[in-house]
Amino acid sequence: MDVNTAAPSVEAADNDVNLLHKMGYAQELSRRMGAFSNFAVSFSLICILSGGITSFQMGLSAAGGASIGLGWPLGSLFAMVVAAAMAQIASSYPTAGGLYHWSSILGGKTWGWLTAWLNLLGLVFVVAAINYGTYDPFFRTLIAPMFGVKSDALGWWDQTIFLTVITASQAFLNHRGIRITSRITDLSGYLIFVVTILLVASLLVFSPVKVDLSRLVTFTNFTGVDGGAWPKQTMAMAFLSGLLLTAYTITGFDASAHTSEETHQAARNVPRGIIGSVFWSTTFGYVMVCAFVLVMPDIGAAVKQGTGFFEAILAPIPTPLRIAIELLMFFINYVCGLAAVTSTSRMMFAFARDGGLPASRWLRKVNPAHRTPVAAIWTSAALAIAVTLYGDAFTVLSAGSAVFLFVSYAMPIAAGIFAEGRTWTDKGPFQLGVMSKPFAIAAVFGALVLAYVGIQPPNQKVVYVIAGLLAVLLTIWYGAGVRRNFAGPPIAKLTNERERELRGIEGQT
């Protein structure tokens, strides 16, 4: 991973702007992110210290230790295939809201419009899910007791106030500019490496449990167990269900694509950010989740503890060290939400820029002082807060967020299978060569398997959400005449007149 974030040459900066102009857009956002910053925004959003903990029971309570030792590598392989296929398209079309843009160019405006809505919905609920996870278990269970506040004393109002405050603060930091946001996510990127190593070492050193590596390849069907995540299933289905741990954790790497217009040498650095964030997350994440299994006094008891398993395995660590780890993890989880707001707002801005959303003229506004999409930032935050107000709806949709995201990842990849060599002939610096179509086919197939598993009990209500969403979207598309009025991305050939228009927009920003 190239971590050089030094200012690029004038020629490189001009190339970024010229490439953006060729895709029909003005340089309205501030291009201040280097290679490491683009990597860090996705790495911070994936955040193995968030999803790898809050979703851990998805794996353990499925097929036991084998879901971790064998399931995580298999899920990681799928994530890497998707990341590589996405990275190749991102190298060709490095724009904010990349998934929407890619699907529109490769598959047509209708395909792009549907991709945008699925991705945007998934991102809104990712923000909500991350911040809810920051509250419980990190704040409610680990941090609040440090200050003498019993977790049982915290109710719905405390939760709502906490989520509102931290989500609003994340929006405020995004409002103030990409420079401060990227500096914070850069710091978080380094801290994730350091804290993961510190956490794993502490667990292995201070745990009284004798390490037994056979736990990681032992299949135990824990579905149907009280406290577990799954109703009774066959062993085969249990193992597939356990793959959702990796899918729920290793998602959000589209943040590198969504910040393309704020990244120097985006055609090169965005693909690196996508692939690098997935590779290092899966590698360090595997070590971490394996350590969880190895230090558990009793795996069966841990299944029944739910997210309380984490507090239990931290208990043997000396108090000062444990408190330091918990505080650092709380900060890292907060930054995870910060990166999610960044990604969501850029997607919303890009879609609104082409008139794909209600109130698009307002949502596409860029603050001239900070050069950030302020309306999209605050709207993203408000929607995420609203989601957390409804218990059951939040549970269902947050569980389905990974399904929405991976399906939206697969849509431009699927379109690329048919467009490659036909309408898609001008590729960027990162190319998969002869492996391009095999990777794309594998990514699409894997996304379909994930979607199938993700809608099984107890997440069957996701089916109704998906069906309802598609019904609403199709009604809007056909009934409200969007198909006639929505033009999609401006992919016509760049003319001198359009070039002067784009320069004029940049001069006003």
C-alpha positions as CSV (number, residue, x, y, z in Angstrom):
1,M,0.0,0.0,0.0
2,D,1.5,3.3,-1.1
3,V,1.1,5.7,1.9
4,N,2.6,8.7,0.2
5,T,0.2,11.6,0.7
6,A,2.4,14.3,-0.6
7,A,0.9,16.9,-2.9
8,P,0.8,15.8,-6.5
9,S,2.4,17.6,-9.4
10,V,0.4,20.3,-11.2
11,E,0.3,17.9,-14.2
12,A,-1.2,15.1,-12.1
13,A,-3.8,17.5,-10.6
14,D,-4.7,18.7,-14.1
15,N,-5.1,15.1,-15.3
16,D,-7.6,14.4,-12.5
17,V,-9.7,17.4,-13.4
18,N,-9.5,16.7,-17.2
19,L,-10.6,13.1,-16.6
20,L,-13.5,14.3,-14.5
21,H,-14.5,16.8,-17.2
22,K,-14.5,14.0,-19.8
23,M,-17.1,12.3,-17.6
24,G,-19.2,15.4,-17.7
25,Y,-18.6,16.8,-14.2
26,A,-16.9,19.9,-12.7
27,Q,-14.4,19.7,-9.9
28,E,-16.7,21.1,-7.2
29,L,-15.4,19.1,-4.2
30,S,-11.9,19.6,-2.6
31,R,-9.3,17.2,-3.9
32,R,-7.1,16.8,-0.9
33,M,-6.9,13.1,-0.2
34,G,-3.8,11.0,-1.0
35,A,-3.3,7.3,-1.5
36,F,-3.3,6.4,2.2
37,S,-6.3,8.7,3.0
38,N,-8.3,7.0,0.3
39,F,-7.4,3.6,1.7
40,A,-8.0,4.8,5.3
41,V,-11.6,6.0,4.6
42,S,-12.6,2.5,3.5
43,F,-10.4,0.7,6.1
44,S,-12.0,2.8,8.8
45,L,-15.5,2.2,7.5
46,I,-15.0,-1.6,7.2
47,C,-13.5,-1.4,10.8
48,I,-12.9,-5.0,11.9
49,L,-13.1,-3.6,15.5
50,S,-16.7,-2.7,14.9
51,G,-18.4,-5.4,12.7
52,G,-16.0,-8.1,13.7
53,I,-17.3,-7.8,17.3
54,T,-20.9,-6.7,17.0
55,S,-21.6,-9.3,14.3
56,F,-19.3,-12.1,15.7
57,Q,-22.3,-14.0,17.0
58,M,-23.6,-14.4,13.4
59,G,-20.7,-16.7,12.8
60,L,-20.1,-18.4,16.2
61,S,-23.8,-19.3,16.7
62,A,-24.0,-20.8,13.2
63,A,-21.5,-23.6,12.8
64,G,-19.3,-22.9,15.8
65,G,-15.5,-22.5,15.5
66,A,-15.5,-23.7,11.9
67,S,-17.6,-20.7,10.9
68,I,-14.7,-18.6,12.1
69,G,-11.6,-20.7,11.2
70,L,-12.9,-21.9,7.8
71,G,-15.8,-19.5,7.1
72,W,-13.9,-16.2,7.5
73,P,-11.3,-17.1,4.8
74,L,-14.0,-18.3,2.4
75,G,-16.0,-15.1,2.9
76,S,-12.8,-13.0,2.6
77,L,-12.0,-14.6,-0.8
78,F,-15.5,-13.6,-2.0
79,A,-14.9,-10.0,-0.7
80,M,-11.6,-9.8,-2.5
81,V,-13.1,-11.0,-5.8
82,V,-15.8,-8.3,-5.5
83,A,-13.2,-5.7,-4.5
84,A,-11.0,-6.5,-7.5
85,A,-13.9,-6.4,-10.0
86,M,-15.1,-3.1,-8.5
87,A,-11.5,-1.7,-8.5
88,Q,-11.2,-2.3,-12.3
89,I,-14.3,-0.3,-13.0
90,A,-13.3,2.4,-10.5
91,S,-10.1,2.9,-12.4
92,S,-12.0,3.6,-15.6
93,Y,-14.6,5.9,-14.0
94,P,-13.3,7.6,-10.8
95,T,-16.3,9.7,-9.7
96,A,-18.2,10.3,-6.5
97,G,-21.2,8.0,-6.3
98,G,-19.2,5.6,-8.4
99,L,-21.5,2.6,-8.3
100,Y,-24.4,4.6,-9.7
101,H,-22.2,6.1,-12.4
102,W,-20.7,2.8,-13.4
103,S,-24.1,1.0,-13.6
104,S,-25.5,3.9,-15.7
105,I,-22.6,3.9,-18.2
106,L,-22.3,0.1,-18.5
107,G,-25.9,-1.0,-18.1
108,G,-28.1,2.1,-18.9
109,K,-29.7,4.8,-16.9
110,T,-32.5,2.5,-15.4
111,W,-29.9,0.0,-14.1
112,G,-27.9,2.9,-12.7
113,W,-31.0,4.5,-11.0
114,L,-31.8,1.2,-9.3
115,T,-28.2,0.7,-8.3
116,A,-28.1,4.1,-6.8
117,W,-31.2,3.6,-4.6
118,L,-30.1,0.2,-3.3
119,N,-26.6,1.5,-2.5
120,L,-27.9,4.6,-0.9
121,L,-30.4,2.7,1.2
122,G,-27.7,0.3,2.3
123,L,-25.4,3.2,3.2
124,V,-28.0,5.0,5.3
125,F,-28.6,1.9,7.4
126,V,-24.9,1.2,7.7
127,V,-24.5,4.6,9.3
128,A,-27.3,3.8,11.7
129,A,-26.0,0.3,12.4
130,I,-22.5,1.5,13.1
131,N,-23.5,4.2,15.5
132,Y,-26.0,1.9,17.2
133,G,-23.1,-0.5,17.7
134,T,-20.9,2.3,19.1
135,Y,-23.7,2.8,21.7
136,D,-24.2,-0.9,22.4
137,P,-22.0,-2.7,23.3
138,F,-19.2,-0.1,23.4
139,F,-20.6,2.9,25.2
140,R,-23.5,1.3,27.2
141,T,-21.7,-1.9,28.2
142,L,-18.0,-0.9,28.4
143,I,-17.6,2.9,28.7
144,A,-20.6,4.0,30.8
145,P,-19.7,1.7,33.8
146,M,-16.3,3.4,34.0
147,F,-18.1,6.6,35.1
148,G,-20.4,4.8,37.6
149,V,-23.4,4.6,35.2
150,K,-25.1,1.2,35.2
151,S,-26.0,-0.1,31.7
152,D,-29.4,-1.2,32.9
153,A,-30.2,2.4,33.9
154,L,-29.8,3.6,30.3
155,G,-33.1,3.6,28.4
156,W,-34.6,4.5,25.0
157,W,-34.2,8.3,25.5
158,D,-30.5,7.9,26.6
159,Q,-29.9,5.8,23.5
160,T,-31.7,8.3,21.2
161,I,-29.8,11.3,22.6
162,F,-26.5,9.6,22.3
163,L,-27.1,8.5,18.7
164,T,-28.3,12.0,17.8
165,V,-25.3,13.7,19.3
166,I,-22.6,11.5,17.8
167,T,-24.3,11.3,14.3
168,A,-24.7,15.1,14.3
169,S,-21.0,15.5,15.3
170,Q,-20.0,13.3,12.5
171,A,-22.0,15.4,10.1
172,F,-20.4,18.6,11.5
173,L,-16.9,17.2,10.9
174,N,-17.8,16.3,7.4
175,H,-19.3,19.7,6.9
176,R,-16.1,21.4,7.9
177,G,-14.2,19.8,5.0
178,I,-12.5,16.6,3.7
179,R,-9.1,17.7,5.2
180,I,-10.2,17.3,8.8
181,T,-12.3,14.2,8.1
182,S,-9.4,12.5,6.2
183,R,-6.9,13.3,9.0
184,I,-9.2,11.7,11.5
185,T,-9.7,8.6,9.3
186,D,-6.0,8.4,8.7
187,L,-5.4,8.3,12.4
188,S,-8.1,5.6,12.8
189,G,-6.4,3.6,10.0
190,Y,-3.2,3.4,12.0
191,L,-5.0,2.8,15.3
192,I,-7.0,-0.2,13.9
193,F,-3.7,-1.9,13.1
194,V,-2.2,-1.1,16.5
195,V,-5.3,-1.8,18.7
196,T,-6.0,-5.1,16.9
197,I,-2.4,-6.3,17.6
198,L,-2.7,-5.0,21.2
199,L,-6.1,-6.7,21.7
200,V,-5.1,-10.1,20.3
201,A,-1.8,-10.1,22.2
202,S,-3.6,-9.2,25.5
203,L,-6.2,-11.9,25.0
204,L,-3.7,-14.6,24.3
205,V,-1.3,-13.5,27.1
206,F,-3.8,-13.1,29.9
207,S,-6.4,-15.7,29.1
208,P,-6.3,-18.7,31.4
209,V,-7.6,-20.9,28.6
210,K,-5.1,-23.3,26.9
211,V,-5.0,-22.6,23.2
212,D,-6.6,-25.4,21.2
213,L,-6.4,-24.7,17.4
214,S,-8.7,-27.6,16.6
215,R,-11.6,-25.3,17.8
216,L,-11.2,-23.4,14.5
217,V,-12.0,-26.4,12.3
218,T,-14.6,-28.0,14.5
219,F,-18.2,-27.9,13.2
220,T,-20.9,-27.6,15.8
221,N,-24.4,-26.7,14.9
222,F,-25.4,-24.0,17.3
223,T,-28.5,-22.9,15.4
224,G,-31.6,-23.0,17.5
225,V,-29.7,-22.5,20.7
226,D,-31.1,-19.9,23.2
227,G,-29.2,-16.7,22.8
228,G,-27.9,-17.6,19.4
229,A,-28.6,-15.6,16.2
230,W,-30.2,-18.4,14.1
231,P,-33.3,-20.7,14.3
232,K,-32.6,-24.4,13.8
233,Q,-31.0,-25.1,10.5
234,T,-29.1,-28.0,8.8
235,M,-25.3,-27.9,9.2
236,A,-24.8,-26.9,5.5
237,M,-27.2,-24.0,5.9
238,A,-25.6,-23.1,9.3
239,F,-22.2,-22.8,7.6
240,L,-23.6,-20.6,4.9
241,S,-25.4,-18.4,7.5
242,G,-22.1,-18.0,9.3
243,L,-20.5,-16.4,6.2
244,L,-22.7,-13.4,6.9
245,L,-20.2,-12.5,9.7
246,T,-17.5,-11.7,7.1
247,A,-20.0,-10.1,4.7
248,Y,-21.4,-7.8,7.4
249,T,-17.9,-6.9,8.5
250,I,-16.1,-6.6,5.2
251,T,-18.4,-4.1,3.5
252,G,-18.3,-0.4,2.9
253,F,-15.2,-0.4,0.8
254,D,-17.1,1.6,-1.8
255,A,-16.1,4.6,0.3
256,S,-12.9,4.8,-1.7
257,A,-14.9,5.1,-4.8
258,H,-17.3,7.6,-3.4
259,T,-14.4,9.9,-2.5
260,S,-12.8,9.6,-5.9
261,E,-13.4,13.3,-6.7
262,E,-11.5,14.2,-3.5
263,T,-8.5,11.9,-4.2
264,H,-5.3,12.8,-6.1
265,Q,-4.5,10.5,-9.0
266,A,-7.9,8.8,-8.5
267,A,-7.6,6.4,-11.4
268,R,-4.6,4.7,-9.6
269,N,-5.2,5.4,-5.9
270,V,-8.9,4.5,-5.7
271,P,-8.4,0.9,-6.9
272,R,-5.5,0.6,-4.4
273,G,-7.8,1.9,-1.7
274,I,-10.5,-0.6,-2.5
275,I,-8.3,-3.7,-2.7
276,G,-5.9,-2.6,0.1
277,S,-8.7,-1.9,2.6
278,V,-10.3,-5.3,2.0
279,F,-7.0,-7.2,2.1
280,W,-5.8,-5.8,5.3
281,S,-9.2,-5.9,7.0
282,T,-9.6,-9.6,6.1
283,T,-6.1,-10.5,7.2
284,F,-6.1,-8.7,10.6
285,G,-9.8,-9.5,11.1
286,Y,-9.0,-13.2,10.7
287,V,-6.4,-13.1,13.4
288,M,-8.7,-11.2,15.7
289,V,-11.8,-13.4,15.4
290,C,-9.7,-16.6,15.7
291,A,-8.3,-15.2,18.9
292,F,-11.8,-14.7,20.2
293,V,-12.6,-18.4,19.7
294,L,-9.3,-19.6,21.2
295,V,-9.6,-17.7,24.5
296,M,-13.2,-18.6,25.2
297,P,-13.6,-20.7,28.4
298,D,-16.6,-22.4,26.8
299,I,-17.9,-21.9,23.3
300,G,-21.4,-23.1,24.1
301,A,-21.7,-20.6,26.9
302,A,-20.3,-17.8,24.7
303,V,-23.1,-18.5,22.1
304,K,-25.7,-17.9,24.8
305,Q,-24.0,-14.7,26.0
306,G,-24.7,-12.8,22.7
307,T,-22.6,-9.7,22.4
308,G,-21.8,-10.1,26.1
309,F,-19.1,-12.6,25.0
310,F,-16.7,-9.7,24.4
311,E,-17.0,-8.3,27.8
312,A,-16.4,-11.8,29.2
313,I,-13.2,-12.5,27.3
314,L,-11.8,-9.1,28.1
315,A,-12.2,-9.7,31.9
316,P,-8.8,-11.4,32.5
317,I,-6.9,-8.4,31.0
318,P,-5.5,-6.1,33.7
319,T,-7.9,-3.2,34.3
320,P,-5.7,-0.3,33.2
321,L,-4.8,-2.1,29.9
322,R,-8.4,-3.1,29.4
323,I,-9.7,0.4,29.9
324,A,-7.1,1.8,27.4
325,I,-8.2,-0.8,24.8
326,E,-11.9,-0.1,25.3
327,L,-11.5,3.7,25.0
328,L,-9.4,3.3,21.8
329,M,-12.0,1.0,20.4
330,F,-14.8,3.4,21.2
331,F,-12.9,6.2,19.3
332,I,-12.3,3.8,16.3
333,N,-16.0,2.9,16.2
334,Y,-16.9,6.6,16.3
335,V,-14.6,7.2,13.3
336,C,-16.2,4.2,11.5
337,G,-19.5,6.1,11.7
338,L,-17.7,9.3,10.5
339,A,-16.4,7.5,7.4
340,A,-19.9,6.1,6.8
341,V,-21.4,9.6,6.8
342,T,-18.7,10.7,4.3
343,S,-19.5,7.8,2.0
344,T,-23.2,8.2,2.2
345,S,-23.2,11.9,1.6
346,R,-21.0,11.7,-1.5
347,M,-23.3,9.0,-2.9
348,M,-26.3,11.2,-2.3
349,F,-24.6,14.3,-3.7
350,A,-23.6,12.4,-6.9
351,F,-27.0,11.0,-7.5
352,A,-28.7,14.3,-6.8
353,R,-26.2,16.0,-9.2
354,D,-27.9,14.2,-12.1
355,G,-31.4,14.8,-10.8
356,G,-32.0,11.3,-9.4
357,L,-33.4,12.3,-6.0
358,P,-36.3,14.4,-4.7
359,A,-35.0,18.0,-3.9
360,S,-32.0,17.3,-6.1
361,R,-31.2,21.0,-6.6
362,W,-30.8,21.4,-2.9
363,L,-29.1,18.1,-2.2
364,R,-26.4,18.7,-4.8
365,K,-25.3,22.0,-3.3
366,V,-21.7,22.4,-2.4
367,N,-20.5,24.8,0.4
368,P,-18.1,27.3,-1.3
369,A,-16.0,27.8,1.8
370,H,-15.4,24.1,2.7
371,R,-16.2,22.6,-0.7
372,T,-18.4,19.8,0.9
373,P,-21.9,18.7,-0.1
374,V,-23.5,20.1,3.1
375,A,-27.1,19.4,2.3
376,A,-26.3,15.8,1.4
377,I,-24.2,15.4,4.6
378,W,-26.9,16.7,7.0
379,T,-29.7,14.8,5.2
380,S,-27.7,11.5,5.4
381,A,-27.2,12.1,9.2
382,A,-30.9,12.9,9.7
383,L,-32.1,9.8,7.9
384,A,-29.6,7.6,9.9
385,I,-30.9,9.1,13.2
386,A,-34.5,8.5,12.1
387,V,-33.8,4.8,11.4
388,T,-32.7,4.3,15.0
389,L,-36.0,5.5,16.4
390,Y,-37.8,2.3,15.5
391,G,-36.6,-0.9,17.1
392,D,-37.9,-3.7,14.9
393,A,-37.5,-1.8,11.7
394,F,-33.9,-0.9,12.6
395,T,-33.1,-4.5,13.4
396,V,-34.5,-5.8,10.1
397,L,-33.0,-3.1,7.9
398,S,-29.6,-3.0,9.6
399,A,-29.4,-6.8,9.2
400,G,-30.3,-6.3,5.5
401,S,-27.8,-3.5,4.9
402,A,-25.0,-5.8,3.8
403,V,-27.4,-7.5,1.4
404,F,-28.4,-4.2,-0.2
405,L,-24.7,-3.1,-0.4
406,F,-23.4,-6.3,-2.0
407,V,-26.3,-6.4,-4.4
408,S,-25.5,-2.8,-5.4
409,Y,-21.8,-3.8,-5.8
410,A,-22.8,-6.7,-8.1
411,M,-25.0,-4.6,-10.3
412,P,-22.3,-2.6,-12.1
413,I,-20.1,-5.7,-12.2
414,A,-22.8,-7.6,-13.9
415,A,-23.4,-4.8,-16.4
416,G,-19.6,-4.8,-17.1
417,I,-19.7,-8.5,-18.1
418,F,-21.8,-7.6,-21.2
419,A,-20.3,-4.1,-21.8
420,E,-16.6,-5.2,-21.7
421,G,-15.1,-5.2,-25.2
422,R,-18.2,-3.6,-26.6
423,T,-19.2,-0.2,-25.1
424,W,-16.5,-0.5,-22.3
425,T,-13.2,-0.5,-24.2
426,D,-11.4,2.4,-22.5
427,K,-10.0,1.0,-19.2
428,G,-8.0,2.7,-16.5
429,P,-4.5,1.9,-15.1
430,F,-5.8,-1.0,-13.0
431,Q,-6.9,-3.9,-15.1
432,L,-7.6,-7.6,-14.4
433,G,-6.8,-8.7,-17.9
434,V,-8.0,-12.2,-18.8
435,M,-9.3,-12.7,-15.3
436,S,-11.8,-9.8,-15.7
437,K,-14.9,-11.7,-16.7
438,P,-14.2,-14.8,-14.4
439,F,-13.9,-12.4,-11.4
440,A,-17.1,-10.6,-12.4
441,I,-19.1,-13.8,-12.8
442,A,-17.8,-15.1,-9.4
443,A,-18.7,-11.8,-7.8
444,V,-22.2,-11.7,-9.1
445,F,-22.8,-15.4,-8.2
446,G,-21.5,-14.8,-4.7
447,A,-23.7,-11.7,-4.2
448,L,-26.8,-13.8,-5.2
449,V,-25.8,-16.5,-2.7
450,L,-25.3,-13.8,0.0
451,A,-28.7,-12.3,-0.8
452,Y,-30.3,-15.7,-0.5
453,V,-28.7,-16.4,2.9
454,G,-29.3,-12.9,4.1
455,I,-33.1,-13.2,3.8
456,Q,-33.4,-16.5,5.6
457,P,-34.9,-16.6,9.2
458,P,-34.6,-14.7,11.4
459,N,-34.1,-12.0,8.7
460,Q,-37.0,-13.1,6.5
461,K,-38.6,-9.7,7.0
462,V,-35.9,-8.3,4.7
463,V,-37.8,-10.0,1.9
464,Y,-40.8,-7.7,2.6
465,V,-38.5,-4.7,2.8
466,I,-36.9,-5.6,-0.6
467,A,-40.2,-6.3,-2.2
468,G,-41.7,-3.1,-0.8
469,L,-38.7,-1.0,-1.8
470,L,-38.7,-2.3,-5.4
471,A,-42.5,-1.7,-5.6
472,V,-42.1,1.9,-4.5
473,L,-39.1,2.5,-6.8
474,L,-40.8,1.0,-9.8
475,T,-44.0,3.0,-9.1
476,I,-41.9,6.2,-9.0
477,W,-40.0,5.2,-12.1
478,Y,-43.1,4.4,-14.2
479,G,-45.9,6.2,-12.4
480,A,-44.2,9.5,-11.7
481,G,-42.5,9.7,-15.1
482,V,-38.9,9.6,-13.8
483,R,-37.9,7.3,-16.7
484,R,-38.8,10.2,-19.0
485,N,-37.3,13.1,-17.0
486,F,-34.1,11.4,-15.6
487,A,-31.3,11.6,-18.0
488,G,-28.6,9.9,-16.0
489,P,-24.9,10.8,-16.1
490,P,-23.8,13.4,-18.8
491,I,-21.8,10.9,-20.9
492,A,-21.9,12.8,-24.2
493,K,-18.6,13.8,-25.8
494,L,-17.0,16.8,-24.1
495,T,-17.3,19.9,-26.2
496,N,-15.5,23.3,-25.9
497,E,-18.8,24.8,-24.8
498,R,-19.3,22.1,-22.1
499,E,-15.7,22.6,-21.0
500,R,-16.3,26.4,-20.5
501,E,-19.5,25.6,-18.6
502,L,-17.6,23.2,-16.2
503,R,-14.8,25.7,-15.6
504,G,-17.5,28.3,-14.8
505,I,-19.1,26.0,-12.2
506,E,-15.7,25.5,-10.6
507,G,-15.1,29.2,-10.5
508,Q,-18.3,29.7,-8.5
509,T,-17.4,27.0,-5.9
